[in-house]
């Protein structure tokens, strides 16, 4: 469940703030992480998203919540 939430938050960050994503090539050879690298200016946004996840009103009805896969009708 936690991994699904984390991946949803990363998708939301990339969609809503594409300019805050650091291209992998910029840090190649410096760090082992290959994705989910964000500019320092994204920290307040990331903290807000994490606070929302901890909120009793979470999950919100937006892109941070993974959408369930539609079920196929049984025959």
C-alpha positions as CSV (number, residue, x, y, z in Angstrom):
1,X,0.0,0.0,0.0
2,X,2.8,2.5,0.9
3,X,4.6,1.9,-2.3
4,X,1.4,2.5,-4.3
5,X,0.8,5.8,-2.5
6,X,4.5,6.8,-3.0
7,X,4.3,6.1,-6.7
8,X,1.0,8.0,-7.0
9,X,2.6,11.0,-5.3
10,X,5.5,10.9,-7.7
11,X,3.1,10.7,-10.7
12,X,1.3,13.7,-9.3
13,X,4.5,15.7,-8.8
14,X,5.7,15.0,-12.3
15,X,2.3,15.9,-13.8
16,X,1.7,19.1,-11.7
17,X,5.3,20.3,-11.5
18,X,7.4,19.0,-14.4
19,X,10.0,21.8,-14.0
20,X,10.9,20.5,-10.6
21,X,12.0,17.1,-11.9
22,X,15.8,16.8,-12.2
23,X,16.8,14.8,-15.3
24,X,18.7,11.6,-14.4
25,X,21.7,12.6,-16.6
26,X,22.4,15.7,-14.5
27,X,23.3,13.6,-11.4
28,X,24.6,10.5,-13.1
29,X,27.7,9.3,-11.3
30,X,26.9,11.4,-8.2
31,X,24.1,9.4,-6.7
32,X,22.6,5.9,-7.1
33,X,19.0,7.1,-7.4
34,X,17.8,7.0,-11.0
35,X,14.3,8.5,-10.7
36,X,12.2,10.6,-8.3
37,X,14.8,13.4,-8.1
38,X,13.4,16.8,-7.6
39,X,14.8,20.4,-7.3
40,X,15.2,21.8,-3.8
41,X,12.3,24.2,-4.6
42,X,10.0,21.2,-4.6
43,X,10.5,20.5,-0.9
44,X,7.5,22.6,0.3
45,X,5.3,20.8,-2.3
46,X,6.5,17.4,-1.3
47,X,6.1,18.2,2.5
48,X,2.5,19.4,1.8
49,X,1.7,16.2,-0.1
50,X,3.1,14.0,2.7
51,X,1.1,16.0,5.3
52,X,-2.0,15.4,3.3
53,X,-1.3,11.7,3.2
54,X,-1.1,11.7,7.1
55,X,-4.3,13.8,7.3
56,X,-7.5,12.0,8.4
57,X,-9.2,13.5,5.3
58,X,-6.9,11.6,3.0
59,X,-7.2,10.1,0.4
60,X,-8.3,13.1,-1.7
61,X,-10.3,12.6,-4.8
62,X,-7.5,13.4,-7.3
63,X,-4.4,11.9,-9.0
64,X,-2.6,11.1,-5.7
65,X,-5.0,8.2,-5.0
66,X,-4.4,5.2,-7.2
67,X,-7.4,4.4,-9.4
68,X,-8.7,0.9,-9.1
69,X,-8.5,-1.3,-12.1
70,X,-11.9,-2.0,-13.7
71,X,-13.0,-5.6,-13.2
72,X,-14.0,-7.7,-16.1
73,X,-17.4,-9.3,-15.8
74,X,-17.2,-13.0,-15.1
75,X,-18.8,-15.3,-17.7
